[in-house]
Amino acid sequence: MREQYRTTELSAADLAPEPIGQFARWFKETAANPAIHEPNAMIVSTATPEGRPSSRTVLLKHYDEAGFVFFTNYESRKGRELSANPYASLLFPWHPLARQVIVTGRAVHVGRDETVAYFRTRPHGSQLGAWASPQSQVIASRADLLARYDELATRYPDREQVPVPPSWGGIRVVPETVEFWQGHENRLHDRLRYVHEDDGTWRVERLAP
């Protein structure tokens, strides 16, 4: 169960001046590749103040110079861990391209207006699901979950506006480092990492594979 990656070299000279520009380049190529399902899927890792980690797959919904945004229930495990220890790692595992992007940074809540605007774009069923699921909490059965959903569907039929749950919203990970990983033969991978400096600029460093 081992594969030799055969790709082109990634050098510092190839990179965009800042990480979001480089991410945009790679994301465009990834989204155009039919071998990659849900290119915006990323692994979000959080930890308790005691350092106990947890990870899960979440969909990236927006990115720009300010950071990478996803939405969740603030009372879920990741929401509670980020409230207590507001640092996260994001991993984009684009295996068919032998590429990964790893982001580390501080997590902050997005503004309520941004949350409401995004919530309105979600399918009606997903809006109801945000209310129906007490995310990460123990529940008695799937039947109870579906009964809760059916109750909400009756209260808010299709085409009727669903209010945004007060405990649901966006989280923006403001990057402090962004690593671009390109696989190569003999495990001699390219790892180029942007590091945010105190003066607002980005420094690029090469890491050993």
SEKOL-676995 format. One line per 10 residues: number of its first residue (from 1); their letters; for each residue x, y, z of N, C-alpha, C. Coordinates in steps of 0.2 Angstrom, whole numbers, plus 5000, padded with zeros to 4 digits. Layout:
% residues N
NUM> A> X,Y,Z,X,Y,Z,X,Y,Z; ...
//
This chain:
% residues 209
1> MREQYRTTEL> 5004,4994,5000,5000,5000,5000,5004,5006,5000; 5008,5007,4995,5013,5013,4994,5012,5015,4987; 5013,5021,4986,5012,5024,4979,5018,5029,4978; 5021,5029,4972,5026,5034,4970,5023,5039,4967; 5024,5045,4970,5021,5051,4967,5025,5054,4961; 5022,5055,4956,5026,5058,4950,5023,5065,4948; 5026,5070,4951,5023,5077,4949,5029,5082,4948; 5027,5088,4946,5032,5093,4945,5034,5096,4951; 5040,5099,4951,5043,5102,4957,5039,5108,4959; 5039,5109,4965,5036,5116,4968,5041,5120,4971
11> SAADLAPEPI> 5043,5125,4968,5048,5130,4971,5045,5136,4974; 5049,5140,4978,5047,5146,4981,5045,5151,4975; 5049,5151,4970,5048,5155,4964,5042,5154,4961; 5039,5148,4962,5032,5147,4958,5026,5150,4962; 5027,5151,4969,5022,5153,4973,5019,5160,4972; 5013,5161,4974,5010,5168,4974,5013,5172,4980; 5013,5178,4980,5016,5182,4985,5013,5181,4992; 5007,5179,4992,5004,5178,4999,5000,5171,4998; 4998,5168,5004,4995,5161,5003,4988,5161,5000; 4984,5166,5001,4977,5165,4998,4978,5165,4991
21> GQFARWFKET> 4982,5169,4988,4983,5169,4981,4985,5162,4978; 4990,5159,4982,4992,5152,4980,4987,5147,4981; 4983,5148,4987,4977,5143,4988,4972,5144,4982; 4971,5150,4980,4966,5150,4975,4968,5147,4968; 4975,5147,4967,4977,5144,4961,4976,5136,4962; 4978,5133,4967,4977,5126,4968,4970,5124,4969; 4966,5128,4972,4959,5126,4973,4956,5126,4966; 4957,5131,4961,4954,5131,4955,4956,5125,4951; 4963,5123,4951,4965,5116,4948,4961,5110,4951; 4961,5110,4958,4957,5105,4961,4950,5104,4959
31> AANPAIHEPN> 4947,5110,4959,4939,5110,4957,4938,5107,4950; 4943,5108,4946,4942,5106,4939,4944,5099,4938; 4946,5096,4943,4948,5089,4942,4943,5084,4944; 4940,5080,4939,4934,5076,4941,4936,5070,4946; 4942,5069,4947,4944,5064,4951,4943,5066,4959; 4942,5072,4960,4942,5074,4967,4935,5076,4969; 4932,5072,4973,4925,5073,4976,4925,5079,4981; 4921,5083,4981,4920,5089,4986,4927,5092,4987; 4930,5096,4982,4936,5099,4983,4937,5103,4989; 4931,5106,4992,4931,5110,4997,4930,5107,5004
41> AMIVSTATPE> 4930,5100,5004,4930,5096,5010,4937,5097,5013; 4937,5098,5020,4943,5099,5024,4942,5096,5031; 4948,5094,5033,4948,5091,5040,4950,5096,5045; 4945,5098,5049,4946,5103,5055,4948,5099,5061; 4953,5101,5064,4956,5099,5070,4956,5104,5075; 4953,5102,5081,4953,5107,5087,4955,5103,5093; 4956,5107,5098,4959,5103,5105,4956,5107,5111; 4955,5103,5116,4953,5106,5122,4959,5110,5125; 4958,5114,5130,4963,5117,5134,4968,5113,5137; 4966,5106,5138,4971,5101,5140,4975,5098,5135
51> GRPSSRTVLL> 4974,5100,5129,4977,5097,5123,4975,5091,5120; 4968,5089,5122,4965,5083,5119,4962,5085,5112; 4965,5082,5107,4963,5084,5100,4956,5080,5098; 4953,5083,5093,4948,5080,5089,4948,5082,5082; 4945,5078,5077,4945,5080,5070,4939,5078,5067; 4937,5082,5062,4931,5080,5058,4931,5083,5051; 4927,5080,5046,4927,5083,5040,4922,5089,5039; 4923,5094,5037,4919,5100,5036,4920,5103,5029; 4914,5106,5027,4915,5110,5020,4917,5117,5021; 4922,5119,5017,4924,5126,5017,4919,5130,5013
61> KHYDEAGFVF> 4916,5135,5015,4911,5139,5012,4913,5146,5009; 4919,5148,5011,4922,5154,5009,4929,5155,5011; 4933,5159,5007,4939,5160,5009,4941,5167,5005; 4945,5171,5009,4948,5177,5006,4954,5179,5010; 4956,5185,5009,4962,5187,5013,4961,5187,5021; 4955,5187,5023,4954,5187,5030,4954,5180,5033; 4953,5175,5029,4954,5168,5032,4949,5163,5028; 4948,5157,5031,4944,5152,5029,4938,5151,5033; 4932,5151,5030,4926,5151,5034,4922,5144,5033; 4920,5141,5038,4915,5136,5038,4909,5137,5043
71> FTNYESRKGR> 4904,5134,5043,4898,5135,5047,4897,5129,5051; 4894,5130,5058,4893,5124,5062,4888,5127,5068; 4887,5122,5072,4883,5123,5078,4888,5125,5083; 4888,5131,5086,4893,5133,5091,4893,5129,5097; 4888,5125,5098,4887,5121,5104,4890,5114,5103; 4892,5112,5097,4895,5106,5095,4901,5105,5098; 4904,5099,5097,4911,5098,5101,4916,5103,5098; 4916,5104,5091,4921,5108,5089,4920,5116,5091; 4913,5117,5091,4911,5124,5093,4914,5125,5100; 4912,5121,5105,4914,5122,5112,4922,5122,5113
81> ELSANPYASL> 4925,5117,5109,4932,5117,5110,4936,5124,5107; 4933,5126,5102,4936,5133,5099,4934,5139,5104; 4928,5138,5107,4927,5143,5112,4932,5143,5118; 4934,5137,5120,4939,5137,5125,4946,5137,5123; 4947,5135,5117,4954,5135,5115,4954,5137,5107; 4954,5144,5106,4952,5146,5099,4958,5146,5094; 4961,5140,5093,4965,5138,5088,4963,5132,5084; 4964,5132,5078,4962,5126,5074,4967,5125,5068; 4967,5119,5066,4971,5117,5060,4966,5114,5054; 4967,5116,5048,4963,5114,5043,4968,5110,5038
91> LFPWHPLARQ> 4965,5104,5036,4969,5100,5031,4965,5099,5025; 4967,5101,5019,4964,5099,5012,4968,5093,5009; 4965,5087,5009,4968,5081,5007,4967,5080,5000; 4970,5083,4995,4969,5082,4988,4973,5076,4985; 4971,5070,4987,4976,5064,4985,4977,5063,4978; 4972,5064,4974,4973,5062,4967,4978,5067,4963; 4979,5073,4966,4984,5077,4964,4991,5077,4968; 4991,5072,4973,4997,5072,4977,4998,5079,4980; 4993,5082,4983,4994,5088,4986,4990,5089,4992; 4992,5093,4997,4989,5094,5003,4990,5102,5004
101> VIVTGRAVHV> 4985,5105,5008,4986,5112,5010,4984,5111,5018; 4989,5114,5022,4988,5114,5029,4988,5121,5032; 4982,5123,5035,4982,5129,5038,4982,5129,5045; 4985,5133,5049,4984,5134,5056,4983,5141,5058; 4979,5142,5063,4977,5149,5064,4972,5150,5070; 4970,5156,5071,4966,5157,5076,4958,5157,5074; 4954,5155,5077,4947,5154,5075,4943,5159,5078; 4939,5163,5074,4934,5168,5077,4927,5167,5074; 4922,5170,5077,4915,5169,5075,4915,5175,5069; 4911,5173,5064,4910,5178,5059,4904,5183,5061
111> GRDETVAYFR> 4903,5188,5058,4897,5193,5060,4891,5189,5059; 4886,5191,5063,4879,5188,5062,4876,5190,5055; 4877,5195,5052,4875,5197,5046,4877,5192,5041; 4884,5190,5041,4887,5185,5037,4884,5178,5038; 4883,5177,5044,4879,5170,5045,4872,5170,5042; 4868,5175,5043,4862,5175,5041,4862,5175,5033; 4866,5178,5030,4866,5178,5023,4868,5172,5020; 4873,5168,5023,4874,5161,5021,4868,5156,5022; 4865,5157,5028,4860,5152,5030,4854,5153,5025; 4853,5159,5022,4848,5160,5017,4849,5156,5011
121> TRPHGSQLGA> 4856,5154,5009,4857,5151,5003,4857,5143,5004; 4856,5141,5010,4856,5134,5011,4849,5131,5009; 4849,5125,5006,4842,5122,5005,4838,5121,5011; 4831,5122,5010,4826,5122,5015,4827,5116,5020; 4829,5110,5017,4830,5104,5022,4836,5105,5026; 4841,5108,5024,4847,5109,5028,4846,5115,5033; 4842,5119,5031,4840,5124,5037,4836,5121,5042; 4832,5117,5041,4828,5113,5046,4833,5108,5050; 4837,5105,5046,4842,5101,5049,4846,5104,5055; 4848,5111,5053,4852,5114,5058,4848,5115,5065
131> WASPQSQVIA> 4842,5116,5065,4837,5116,5071,4836,5109,5074; 4835,5104,5069,4833,5097,5072,4839,5094,5076; 4845,5095,5074,4851,5091,5077,4854,5095,5082; 4854,5092,5088,4858,5095,5094,4865,5092,5093; 4869,5095,5088,4875,5092,5086,4880,5090,5092; 4883,5084,5091,4888,5081,5096,4885,5079,5102; 4878,5080,5103,4875,5078,5110,4873,5071,5109; 4872,5067,5114,4870,5060,5114,4862,5061,5113; 4859,5057,5108,4852,5056,5107,4850,5049,5108; 4843,5048,5109,4841,5042,5110,4841,5037,5104
141> SRADLLARYD> 4839,5040,5098,4838,5036,5092,4838,5040,5086; 4839,5037,5080,4838,5041,5074,4830,5043,5073; 4826,5039,5076,4819,5040,5075,4817,5047,5079; 4820,5048,5085,4819,5054,5088,4821,5060,5084; 4827,5059,5081,4830,5065,5076,4825,5066,5071; 4823,5061,5067,4818,5062,5062,4811,5065,5064; 4809,5063,5070,4803,5066,5073,4804,5073,5074; 4809,5075,5076,4811,5082,5077,4811,5086,5071; 4814,5083,5066,4814,5086,5059,4807,5087,5056; 4803,5081,5057,4796,5082,5054,4792,5087,5058
151> ELATRYPDRE> 4793,5088,5064,4790,5093,5068,4791,5100,5065; 4798,5101,5064,4800,5107,5061,4798,5108,5054; 4797,5103,5050,4795,5103,5043,4787,5106,5043; 4784,5103,5048,4777,5105,5048,4776,5113,5050; 4780,5115,5055,4780,5122,5057,4783,5127,5052; 4788,5124,5048,4791,5129,5043,4790,5125,5036; 4784,5125,5033,4784,5121,5027,4788,5125,5021; 4789,5121,5016,4793,5123,5010,4791,5130,5008; 4796,5134,5007,4796,5141,5004,4794,5146,5010; 4793,5144,5016,4793,5148,5022,4799,5149,5025
161> QVPVPPSWGG> 4801,5155,5027,4808,5157,5029,4809,5154,5036; 4814,5151,5037,4816,5147,5043,4821,5152,5047; 4820,5154,5053,4825,5158,5057,4831,5155,5058; 4836,5159,5058,4843,5156,5060,4844,5154,5067; 4846,5148,5068,4847,5146,5075,4852,5150,5079; 4850,5152,5085,4855,5157,5088,4862,5154,5090; 4862,5147,5090,4868,5144,5092,4872,5141,5086; 4870,5144,5080,4873,5141,5074,4876,5147,5070; 4882,5146,5067,4885,5152,5064,4892,5150,5061; 4895,5155,5058,4901,5154,5054,4907,5155,5059
171> IRVVPETVEF> 4912,5151,5057,4919,5152,5060,4924,5153,5055; 4928,5158,5056,4933,5160,5052,4940,5158,5055; 4944,5154,5051,4951,5153,5054,4956,5158,5050; 4958,5162,5054,4963,5167,5052,4970,5164,5052; 4973,5163,5046,4979,5159,5045,4985,5163,5048; 4989,5159,5052,4996,5161,5054,5001,5157,5050; 5000,5151,5048,5004,5147,5044,5000,5144,5038; 5002,5143,5032,4999,5140,5027,5004,5136,5023; 5004,5129,5024,5009,5125,5020,5006,5121,5014; 5010,5122,5009,5008,5118,5002,5012,5112,5001
181> WQGHENRLHD> 5009,5107,5001,5013,5100,5001,5012,5097,4994; 5017,5095,4991,5017,5092,4984,5021,5086,4985; 5018,5080,4983,5021,5074,4984,5026,5072,4978; 5031,5069,4980,5036,5067,4975,5039,5060,4976; 5042,5057,4971,5045,5050,4972,5050,5050,4978; 5050,5044,4980,5055,5042,4986,5054,5046,4992; 5048,5049,4993,5046,5053,4998,5049,5059,4999; 5052,5062,4994,5056,5068,4994,5051,5074,4992; 5046,5075,4996,5041,5079,4995,5043,5087,4995; 5039,5091,4992,5040,5098,4993,5035,5100,4998
191> RLRYVHEDDG> 5038,5104,5003,5034,5107,5008,5036,5114,5009; 5032,5119,5006,5033,5126,5007,5028,5129,5011; 5030,5133,5016,5025,5135,5021,5026,5143,5022; 5020,5146,5021,5020,5153,5023,5019,5154,5030; 5023,5159,5033,5022,5161,5040,5021,5168,5040; 5016,5170,5044,5014,5177,5045,5018,5181,5050; 5021,5186,5047,5025,5190,5052,5022,5196,5055; 5025,5198,5061,5022,5203,5065,5020,5210,5061; 5024,5211,5055,5023,5217,5051,5017,5216,5046; 5014,5210,5046,5009,5209,5041,5011,5206,5035
201> TWRVERLAP> 5018,5205,5034,5020,5201,5028,5020,5194,5029; 5022,5190,5023,5022,5183,5024,5029,5181,5022; 5032,5176,5026,5039,5173,5025,5038,5166,5022; 5041,5164,5017,5041,5157,5015,5047,5153,5017; 5046,5147,5020,5051,5143,5022,5050,5136,5019; 5055,5132,5017,5055,5125,5015,5056,5121,5021; 5052,5116,5021,5052,5111,5027,5055,5104,5024; 5058,5100,5028,5060,5094,5025,5054,5089,5025; 5054,5085,5020,5048,5080,5020,5048,5075,5026
//
